[in-house]
Amino acid sequence: MLLKNQFLSVPIDLETNFLKPRMTGQMKSRLKKEVKVEVEEGNVLQISGERTREKEEKNDTWHRVERSSGKFLRRFRLPENAKMDQIKASMENGVLTVTVPKEEVKKPEVKAIQISG
C-alpha cells in the first residue's frame, strides 16, 4: 500500500520579546535531514520538509510492506529589523527552534525647544 503526497500539519508556536522572536515547531520527524529552514528575499522565513516511511511485516505465509510520504511548508514574514545573518535553527527531540535576533530600534531623540516671550 502506498500513501503518497499527504500534506502534513506542523503546529508552530511563535514567541516574541523585544529583541528575539523565537519559533518552535513539533516535528513528527526527528531527523534534521528531513527539514529545511531557509530565508527568502523579502524577509520571508520558510520551514519545509518531506518524510517517507516504510513499514514491513512478514511471517511464513505473507509479506506486507506499507509506504507513506508527506510534505509540509510554512512561511513567516520576518520584521524589517531582523538580523538575517544571525538567524539560528536547532532541533532536539523532534522540536525545531528557530531564533531570529532583531536590531534594537533606536528611539528618536527629543530636544526641548525653549519658548520665548
Beta strands, then each sheet from edge to edge (+ up, - down):
strand 1: 2-7
strand 2: 12-15
strand 3: 22-26
strand 4: 35-40
strand 5: 44-58
strand 6: 63-77
strand 7: 88-92
strand 8: 95-99
sheet 1: 1+ 6+ 5- 4+
sheet 2: 2+ 3- 8+ 7-
end
